[in-house]
Structure formats: structure tokens, C-alpha cells
Amino acid sequence: MPSKYSPEFKQDAVKLAVDSDQPISQTARALGVNPNTLYTWVAKYHQPQTVDEEGAGDKHPYEELKRLRREIAQLKEERDILKKAAAYFAKNSR
């Protein structure tokens, strides 16, 4: 494991950690980086617009952000299914 990481590696690692559905600690292990190091890089290189810490509990704010993004995607999918079902039933009730 190298003792110094290039800025490009750090930025790529942060992007992978933030965009991935897996926990940051798991991404860090996959990259061969200490999880605390990756958390530090995320804090330094990735500044989200807002992070609502209320209700985040013991989770790291970025873990909560990733969870909320997954939940939003699921809700959008459910909404789209309901829209299609409503259109189908409205069409068949005429």
C-alpha cells in the first residue's frame, strides 16, 4: 500500500465512495485505504449542498445521504408505477 496517494486517486476514490451504494468503509477496504482516511478525503473533496444531521443518528452524514438517495430513487419508481396503474384503470373504466 503506497504511503502517499496522488490527488487524482483521492478524487476518484471520493467520487466512487459518494456515488456508490455500498458503505464508504467498504469502498475504502476495496481500494486498500483506511476507512478513516477515505472519510477525511470525502470531507475535504466533496462538499454537499446541505446535509440535514437531524435524525442521522450515529451514521456518518454521507452514509445518510446515500441512504436518502436510494430511498428517493425507490419512491420515484413507486410513483411511476402508480401513475401507470392510474392511467390504465382510468382508460379501462370508460
N, C-alpha and C positions, 0 to 999 in steps of 0.2 A: 504494500500500500504506500503510495507516494506521500511524502511529508508535506508537499505543497501542491495545491491544485490551481490550475490555470483559471483565470476569470471566466473564460468560455465554459469550462467544465462546471464551475459553480453556477453560472446562469442556466446552463442546460439542466443541471440537477434540480435547481429550484423550479424550473418550468415543468419538468417531469413530476416532481413532488406535488405541485399545486394542481396540475391538470389530471393527475392520476386518481383513480377511485380507491386505491389502496392507501393505508395509513402512511404518513411521512416516515415513520420509523422503519416500516417495511421497505420503502423505496430506498432509504439510506443503507439498509443492510444489503439490498440488491446491488447498490453502487459501490459497496465496500467503504462506506463513510460512516462515521459515528453519528447516530441519530441526533445528538445534541448539536453537532456541527451543522447538519443539514437544517435543523430548526433555526440556528443562528443565520445561516445563509438566506433562508426564506424570509426571516425578519428583516434582513439587510437589503435583499434584492427585490423583494415582492411586497409592495405596499398596497393592500386592497383599499378600495374607496372607503368603506366603512365596515367595521366588524362590531356587531352587537354582542357584547360579552354577557349580557343578561341571559341567564338560562344556559350558558355554555358549560356550567359545572366545572368538573376537573379537566375537561378536554382542552387541548391546545386550540386557540381560536381558528387556526387553519383547518384542523380536523372538523370543527363545527361547520366551517364554511363549505368544506367538501360534502359533508352530510346534507347540508341545506341545498346544495346544488343538485345532488342526487334526488332529493325529495321534490324539488321543483320540476325536474325532468319527469319524474313519475306522475306528478299531478297534471302536468301538461298532457301527457299521454292519456291519462284517465279522462281528462276534459275532452280531448279529441274523440275518444271512443263514445262518450256520452253525446257529443254533438252529432256524430254519425248515426247513433241509435235514434236520437230525437228526429232527425231528418227522415230516417227510414220509416219510423212509426207515423210521422205526420203525412208522409207520402202515401202510406197504405191505409190511412184512416179516411181518405177522401172518397 
